[in-house]
Amino acid sequence: MEGMAVNEGLGLGVTIRAWRERLSPSAVGLPSGRSRRATGLRREELAERAGVSVDYVVRLEQGRSTAPSAQVVNSLAHALRLSDTEREHLYRMAGLVPPNHEPIPDHLPPGVHRVLNRLGEVAVAVFAADWQLIWWNPEWAALLGDPSAKPPELRNFARERFPIGADDDVRIASWPVSVPDGDNSDLAVVSDLRRATGRYPHDARLADLIRQLTAGNATFARLWASGTVAAHREDHKTVRHPVVGPVDVDCDVLTDGDSELKIVILTAAPGSSDEARLRRVVAPPLPDRTGTTTGMSPIT
């Protein structure tokens, strides 16, 4: 019985009622005299402000109507004076995708930055929702090459994966990187980009990227036409490092909440020769007995 009460308290109707009852009549320009028994807005007042019938408000609050349209949800959000977070929550409770007019964020929160810096000898980079590279650690640069050699606007993994024309060189990695299951990996990247268009439908940078890739890369255009939507969570790559040779790494993609930042972590199988090669690349050089620093020597 207690669990049932909790579930009932989480419903769309109960939430709308709670928001209605907390809203002071004076906050929306209505009199709040002693004759009022309602602590907040009356159902009739909410219905009038939202442009819906009183009966519909009753059915919503009683749980007899659970799928309001996006137009109704938007009207209710304005009528109830909801915050941006509450408005998004209302859309999701109604089974709708919240509209988002904000651009894709490129900001790396300080707390996330501190956590990433404490990962030790692990190659890590952070990408925005449109796969724009926004941060990497020294270990990432040691394994793949320093991305700062490329102009910031060209540091985009999707552009690297789907070059536009034969002369388009926008590789983020300095060394060759191959993907054994290339077809599925390509589809995962495209599907993830389509997912980003749902999260940020009005982002100009993302829209421009999609236009360029669709017009300039036949593989991307074909995969985009499939309409597949998914998150890119993992991959497997071989980095052909110029010093230690090929290194097989697992690529895991973690997503940072609402901002949709993609934290990409490259690791090798424990105890493998790939892990040994990776450690030679990312571990800081150690001083020898003479006090000088020993570097890596190429594998012959």
Secondary structure, 3 states (H helix, E strand, C coil): CHHHHHHHHCCHHHHHHHHHHHCCHHHHCCCCCCCCCCCCCCHHHHHHHHCCCHHHHHHHHCCCCCCCCHHHHHHHHHHCCCCHHHHHHHHHHCCCCCCCCCCCCCCCCHHHHHHHHCCCCCEEEEECCCCEEEEECHHHHHHHCCHHHCCHHHCEHHHHHCCCCCCCCCCCCCCCEECCCHHHHHHHHHHHHHHHHHHCCCCHHHHHHHHHHHHHCHHHHHHHHCCCCCCCCEEEEEEEECCCEEEEEEEEEEEEHHHCEEEEEEECCCCCHHHHHHHHHHCCCCECCCCCECCCCCCC
